[in-house]
Amino acid sequence: MSTIQNLYADPGVLFAVSHSGGKDSQLSLIETLRWVPADRVLVVHATFPEEWPGALEHAKAQAEAAGCAFRVAHAIYKDGRAKTFLNRVESRIVARPDAPPFPGPKNRWCTSELKTGPIEVVIRAYMAGHGFKRVVSVEGIRAAESESRKKRVPFVKRTGPNDGLARAGRQAWTFYPIFHLATADVIPAIRAAGQEPHWAYAQGNERLSCTFCFLGSVNDLKVGARLRPDLYAQYVELEERTGYCLTMHKKPLRELVGEAVALAS
């Protein structure tokens, strides 16, 4: 049975780091490079208009400074159009006007359609082009983020005919190198490595994903509304038009952000 140490040492194994531009992805790449040479590390960033500005550039800069290959993943519809969070919501409104158009904990289509799916397409293409048959998918998942993530296993072999990486003669594993790290320790560890996190953290953001995430804290929603008012207005219009709330707080964005501003004043 392969261990992560065996895979670190095996020159035939590619380490593919999914990099959102956020602090956990950044530290996961730092930790991976402690054990794996840069020529066996691929960094992939899934981009879309609703992500934080500069996230792509931040991931790219870190990868290129380390000498890693860097690729950008794009979500696309079958007809070739670019898929974004907002136009996907619009398509769901048309298809099912009686159902919530936004993602939820039991239907996280945003993650699969805009991030993991496109990233796996890029990883498969890179493996085919560079002769790799085995890959470790490195992700910045930490147990401290949520109760559901706490239940995950930080290193596991991937199997099954529907797995995006473990098929067609490939072997694949998933690895969370900073799984047991506390939230408060992440940014100090990045700085200890001589790097800085994405600029949104200095603006008060706690996480870096979509600017307005359905799992986002009220604090992060408030920061997003302040720094990206035009995008905020689009989300507010969608909520008001459909009657559904984006977030798990079960309140409209306008009300949540207004409450947060009032509490801070």
Beta strands, then each sheet from edge to edge (+ up, - down):
strand 1: 13-18
strand 2: 41-47
strand 3: 69-74
strand 4: 134-138
strand 5: 155-158
strand 6: 171-175
sheet 1: 3+ 2+ 1+ 4+ 6+ 5-
end
